[in-house]
Amino acid sequence: MSRPAGGHSRPPAVFEVRPGAPDSPVILHVPHASRAITPEARDSLLITDSELTEELDNLTDAHTGLIARQAAEGARQTPWIFENSWSRLVVDPERFLGEQEEMRAVGMGVVYTHGYAGRKLRDADPVREKAALQTHYRPYADALAALVAGRLATTGRAVIVDVHSYPALALPYELHADGPRPPVCLGTDDFHTPPPLLAAATEAFPETARNTPFAGCYVPAAYWHRDPRVTALMVEIRRDTYMTEPAGPCHEGLTHIAARLATLIGAV
């Protein structure tokens, strides 16, 4: 069952931080769970409300905020949670700036011009994109970098765990859809994902594959391939394992996934 397009109330900020234990190095990063659309972003879209609902149904990592919160509650030591307040159709905070971002090829860079099936969402507009960078992308990145800096100052390290989900069947926008689609995909980086972190994740989530169908993990630019004290891992959960696709309710599998994530948090 589809939900209404967007949100009718404005979240209070670009992001929300849920404090964890003072001595926890773990940050659960939830970038794509929201369906909320800013008025400015909605005004720029060329699609109907029903088409927007369809885009949100397919592109939102539904219930991943709930997974993160349940995992935090079940962990031995409460991690910090950094969650995006807005939909990725406003700004995608995990995209690289510039030509190095491969998703620009399908119109899904920092500000999407095309949707999950190649539908045109909005015209390219450098002025609007610059404004979105100033109001959303950079404040978000700066705040997450500041949270990492705080964990480093307090604990000497920071462990970023991206909490994502992906559909059981590949969507048209996916650039690497030919590989396996395991219950959990672990996205890694050669610099920021050390063997002990990957081993802990593999033990917590036995039915996994690495970097398929999605690869990599998020680290703020200030630390990217510069500071080995910042480690990171992306946990991509296949949606049918915990919810009714594409945008339905969660089922009992969510509790199992959250418990596994809590195990990972405790191990690192």
VENBEL-V300797 format. One line per field, one symbol per residue. ss: DSSP state (h for helix, s for strand, l for the rest). psi: psi as a letter, one per 40 degrees, with the letter a starting at -180 (. if undefined). burial: # if it has 9 or more other C-alpha atoms within 8 Angstrom, else .. Layout:
ss->???
psi->???
burial->???
This chain:
ss->llllllllllllllsssslllllllsssssllllllllhhhhhhllllhhhhhhhhhhhllllhhhhhhhhhhhlllllssssslllllllllllllllllhhhhhlllllllslllllslllllhhhhhhhhhhhhhhhhhhhhhhhhhhhhhhllssssssssslllllllllllllllllsssslllllllhhhhhhhhhhlllssslllllllllllllllllllssssssssshhhlsllllllsllhhhhhhhhhhhhhhhl
psi->hiiihaieihieidihhhiaidehehhhhgefeiehhidddddeieiiddddddddddehgheddddddddddeidhhiihhhheiieechheeiiiaeehdeddfffadhheiadeehhdiihhdddddddddddddddddddddddddddddeeihhhhhhiiiidhiidehegeeaigidhhhhihddegiddddddddddgdgiihfheiiiihhiddehfdheehiihhhhhhdeeeihiefaiiaedddddddddddddde.
burial->.#..###......###...##..###############..#..........###########.##.######.##.#################.......#.##..##########.#.###......#..###.######..##..#..##..#.###########.....#.......#########..###..##.###.##..#############..#......###############..##.#..###.##########..
